[in-house]
Amino acid sequence: MTVRIGEHAPELAVEAYVRGEPNPRKMRLLELRGRWVVLFFYPRDFTFVCPTEIQAFARLHEQFEKEQATVIGASTDSWDCLSIAC
């Protein structure tokens, strides 16, 4: 499947870690309909490459907010892996 800028992404629901919340919460892309969403994927948490990619998005956080864009990072790790830092 190919998704291009400006096209609607397919609907999906996932469990997501949200900073400051003790447990994952269900997140649906449908909840963000009508907003710009930047969805980026990275291979694994706690590796040497991923922090640099995530930090680059963090540095641009204010600019994304000015454009009313939501930034979502997705790892191939599961919630269980994140919670025990595997």
HELIX and SHEET records of a PDB file:
HELIX    1   1 LEU A   29  LEU A   32  5                                   4    
HELIX    2   2 CYS A   50  ARG A   59  1                                  10    
HELIX    3   3 HIS A   61  LYS A   66  1                                   6    
HELIX    4   4 TRP A   79  ILE A   84  1                                   6    
SHEET    1   A 2 ALA A  13  ALA A  16  0                                        
SHEET    2   A 2 ARG A  25  ARG A  28 -1                                        
SHEET    1   B 2 TRP A  36  TYR A  42  0                                        
SHEET    2   B 2 ALA A  69  SER A  75  1                                        
END                                                                             
